[in-house]
Amino acid sequence: MALGRSALSQARRRSGWLAAYVLPALFTVAFLPLKNHVAFANIAMTFLLIVVVTAVVGGLLPALAAVVLSAALLNFFFTEPFHTPFIADAENIMTLTVMVAAAVLVAIVVNRSAVRAAEAERARREAALLFSFARIILFDDNPADRLLARITEDFELESAALEEFDGTHWHTTDHARCQPSKPVEVKIQVVQVSPDVRLVVAGNELARDDWAVLETAGFQAVLALRHQRMSATAAEAERQADAAALRNALLSALGHDLRTPLTSLKTAIGSLQDEQLRFSPEDRRELLSVADESAAQLSGLVDNLLDSSRLVTGAVRPNLGNLAVEDAIARALRHVTESDSISLDIADNLPEILADGGLLERVIANLADNALRHGGKGVTITVRAISDDVVISVADHGPGLPLGPRDETFAPFRRRGDRNMTTGIGLGMSVAKGFTEAMAGTIEVAETPGGGLTVNCAFPAVEYAGAGEG
């Protein structure tokens, strides 16, 4: 019976007790003038209706009280001898007995139905709460914080905190506060989730059913905290692994890509500084040219290393604005050795694009430099407006795409033709991809007709009106 009482709200139980006492009295007063004109059985059925209503509203105990009071009033006012506890007519005795038995049975059935309905609604609400808690754990980036905030909202609490025991004292791991929709009497309540973890809430005293759900929510909060910590640990491990791979690949690459221009630069400068050597003007110009090319190569390698480190650390913050592609290409080619051998095919009436000028120049310079190193002199830069984008294509006639997935073309520390990912610096394509995607552009590779590699970079056009194919 306790379950039945707890399944109904306090307001319903109060209404049930009120109906149990008031309705029999009202119907008694109403039927007294009619007792000589209405059959006793009909009056008894009316009182049976009172019992049913009381059971629906307030549950079993108020209904039983209504049965007792109704039977007493029927006997005292409506059966002969009147105003005595005795019943003279055996037929009335049978009618009253059947009415009482039927009233009790109906009260039990109706009460159980009401209790089951209340339990089903409570179970549905609890399942919805637990589902929302599980969803937070699976999909939120900070599930512990979000789950505690959700607990305060759902249970109308002032605050909720997850505390851990470190062997000496309890300390707060995560905390959430909420402004309840109605005033609360602040009371601290503790849910012991495990020997070393507990959920501490402040607010109105929780009902027994809410307490059970809150215990489950506490376990969910622990799972959320562990998930959050595991995610942070995994992210840190991945970051350290990437850093270690970057460091190892860089050390492996230093022996080739950096040593070659350094050796050439040192040899050229050393030769020019040697007073015992006599060079003709042509030889001196040749050595100076070697030194200049080596210094330019070193400068490009250092720039790519710095750009790559910015991409790895997430320090790239593009300053997007309207930009003319022709101007960006012109500025980029000033930093490319042998740029005079690059052919340009730029369509007329191109729209401006939304990009960062400095980053776009680095993209074009890296792609052009990569094409010259691997494709020789036959490099072409083509610019076309296609749909709502402006596409910059850098095509060469070198060895073409490497074996393996096309995405590996943009992997750092890889050069075309390398099977080992750590052979050579090879950062130009990786930086170009990173900068392009940072500007909300796309980049992909394709085969050049007749052999070679074509890299296509697409950027959103600021306005497409008047643009067309060249």
Sequence and secondary structure as in RCSB ss.txt:
>XXXX:A:sequence
MALGRSALSQARRRSGWLAAYVLPALFTVAFLPLKNHVAFANIAMTFLLIVVVTAVVGGLLPALAAVVLSAALLN
FFFTEPFHTPFIADAENIMTLTVMVAAAVLVAIVVNRSAVRAAEAERARREAALLFSFARIILFDDNPADRLLAR
ITEDFELESAALEEFDGTHWHTTDHARCQPSKPVEVKIQVVQVSPDVRLVVAGNELARDDWAVLETAGFQAVLAL
RHQRMSATAAEAERQADAAALRNALLSALGHDLRTPLTSLKTAIGSLQDEQLRFSPEDRRELLSVADESAAQLSG
LVDNLLDSSRLVTGAVRPNLGNLAVEDAIARALRHVTESDSISLDIADNLPEILADGGLLERVIANLADNALRHG
GKGVTITVRAISDDVVISVADHGPGLPLGPRDETFAPFRRRGDRNMTTGIGLGMSVAKGFTEAMAGTIEVAETPG
GGLTVNCAFPAVEYAGAGEG
>XXXX:A:secstr
 HHHHHHS HHHHHHHHHHHHHHHHHHHHHHGGGTTTS HHHHHHHHHHHHHHHHHHH HHHHHHHHHHHHHHHH
HHHSSSTTSS    HHHHHHHHHHHHHHHHHHHHHHHHHHHHHHHHHHHHHHHHHHHHHHHHHH SSHHHHHHHH
HHHHTTEEEEEEEEE SS EEEEEEEE   SS    EEEEEEEETTEEEEEEES   HHHHHHHHHHHHHHHHHH
HHHHHHHHHHHHHHHHHHHHHHHHHHHHIIIIIHHHHHHHHHHHHHHH TT    HHHHHHHHHHHHHHHHHHHH
HHHHHHHHHHHHHT      EEE HHHHHHHHHTTSTTGGGEEEEE SS   EEE HHHHHHHHHHHHHHHHHHH
TT EEEEEEEETTEEEEEEE  SS S SS GGGGG TT  TT SSTTSS   HHHHHHHHHHHTT EEEEEE TT
SSEEEEEEEEBS  TT    
